[in-house]
Amino acid sequence: MEVRLSEIISALSYALDVTEGQPAGHAARTCAIGMRIADIAGVPHDELSSLYYALLLKDAGCSANAAAVCTLFGSDDRTYKELRKRIDYRSKRANAVSAFRSTLPGAPIFTRVKRLAEIARQEDGKTDELYGVRCERGAEIARMIELPESTAEAIRALDEHWDGGGVPYGLRGTEIPLAGRILALAQIAEVYFTGGGVDAALAVAAERSGRWFDPDLVAALLTTRDDRAFWASLHGDAVELVKAFEPTDHLLMADEEGLDRVAEAFAMVVDAKSPFTGRHSAGVAHIALGVAETMDLEADCLRDLRRAALLHDLGKLGVSNLVLDKPGKLDADEWAEMRRHAELTVRILERVPPFRHLARDAGAHHERLDGRGYHLGLTAGELGWMPRTLAVADVFEALTADRPYRDALDRDEALAIMRRDVGAAFSPEHFEALEAWANRSSLVPAAP
């Protein structure tokens, strides 16, 4: 089976939107705007495909600095990132106001001011470090999918500015790859268009021309002012919209191995969200395959199982790191947010044609045989072999890994804890297979 890679990436870009605190379709609309700019500016035809994928994957590294942002400001990483995109953060006044709003919201004023002073002392190089991590990880994700190096380099240069005042490397003018310059302009234009319409998008582009943005690219964008059909099209289904912008003479197709690479790459995006889940998705896939092989599951099913395991926690990209990394017990609101991640996993995977048939089972990894799981409260009769396998693999991996509230448990401790829930949470035969596999296998997953 081969499918257009663009169908997969554009659908999965919704997961990146939610991580970045943006409305659904942000990356896809950015792609449409960027490709329109490229067409008007006369970007060479042989560069359009790599630009197209860079626009869709521009935020592939966004989860890599989420925990650090949350720790630094003591606030929701997604809210901070959303606000940063809506201000001229190079303005000292705007940056100060934004930093105050983002720092320990709800805390006493003295506590917030004290934290702000600590942040100011660390500021030298801190922003460069945060965005350097993000840019390098985004480029790495593009390379994992085997996209052109020019795509990776464009993503790496996403936050560079025309006058050299951007981050993290301070590139200037034509030192910034052309595709990177288009990414920088298109994403801010999309943010302001979504928030305030065409006039707002073009006004911010014109105001930052020659400073943030390449003046020639801004001039190209400004010519679209009266193109009502184009701007109106951005209000529709963004994934359908961007299909029209893919260079038809350079379609990239994904075969079975390509689909595996996409699953592995997005598993890395998910696991980068928290320092406590650095190898969780790969670990769950490793354990799930071990359980399935112990049960002599047919080889044809193993590939689907591995993909579902790699992608089962996609929805955690929509959970604040204040919740994911909280060292204590979650309160009712936090627990409700955590539980929603399973539903979001289903919603994202349902958008991806070759993964659609996995969506329900991948999102059911927290369901229980007794119906007390989440997010749907399914019971034994509604749970097939895949969610039963994912359930034991997910819990076993979590118990044998460090978490913010405890150290990793050894194999025997983890199995003893799980054994208490056999028949209620876990299928007896799947737990038995897990136990047999764990007693003879390494707990360290192979690198993808």
Salt bridges, closest charged atoms under 4 A:
GLU20 OE1 - LYS81 NZ 3.95
GLU20 OE2 - LYS85 NZ 2.46
GLU20 OE2 - ARG134 NH1 2.90
ASP59 OD2 - HIS26 NE2 3.99
ASP59 OD2 - LYS58 NZ 2.71
ASP59 OD1 - ARG134 NH2 2.57
ASP76 OD2 - ARG78 NH2 3.12
ASP77 OD2 - LYS273 NZ 3.03
GLU82 OE2 - ARG86 NE 2.49
ASP88 OD2 - ARG211 NH2 2.83
GLU118 OE1 - ARG115 NE 3.71
GLU136 OE2 - ARG156 NE 2.74
GLU140 OE1 - ARG137 NE 3.27
GLU146 OE1 - ARG261 NH2 3.52
GLU149 OE2 - ARG143 NH2 2.85
GLU153 OE2 - ARG143 NH2 3.46
GLU153 OE1 - ARG156 NH1 3.77
ASP159 OD2 - ARG134 NE 3.66
ASP163 OD2 - ARG90 NH2 2.76
GLU190 OE1 - HIS26 ND1 2.45
GLU190 OE2 - ARG29 NE 2.65
ASP199 OD1 - ARG225 NH1 3.41
GLU207 OE1 - ARG208 NE 3.84
GLU207 OE2 - ARG211 NH2 3.35
ASP214 OD2 - ARG181 NH1 2.81
ASP227 OD2 - ARG36 NH2 2.48
GLU240 OE2 - LYS243 NZ 3.12
GLU246 OE1 - ARG4 NH2 2.74
ASP249 OD2 - HIS45 NE2 2.82
GLU256 OE1 - ARG307 NH2 2.66
ASP260 OD2 - ARG303 NH2 2.66
ASP260 OD1 - ARG307 NE 2.81
GLU264 OE2 - ARG306 NH2 2.85
ASP304 OD2 - HIS357 NE2 3.07
ASP313 OD2 - HIS280 NE2 3.32
ASP313 OD2 - HIS312 NE2 3.24
ASP313 OD2 - LYS316 NZ 3.47
ASP313 OD1 - HIS341 NE2 3.26
ASP313 OD1 - HIS365 NE2 3.24
GLU334 OE1 - LYS326 NZ 2.63
GLU337 OE2 - ARG78 NH2 3.22
ASP370 OD2 - ARG368 NH2 2.82
ASP370 OD2 - ARG372 NH1 3.74
ASP394 OD1 - HIS280 NE2 2.87
ASP394 OD1 - HIS312 NE2 3.20
ASP394 OD2 - HIS366 NE2 3.83
GLU397 OE1 - HIS280 ND1 2.45
GLU397 OE1 - ARG403 NH2 3.94
ASP412 OD1 - ARG411 NE 3.50
GLU435 OE2 - ARG419 NH2 2.31
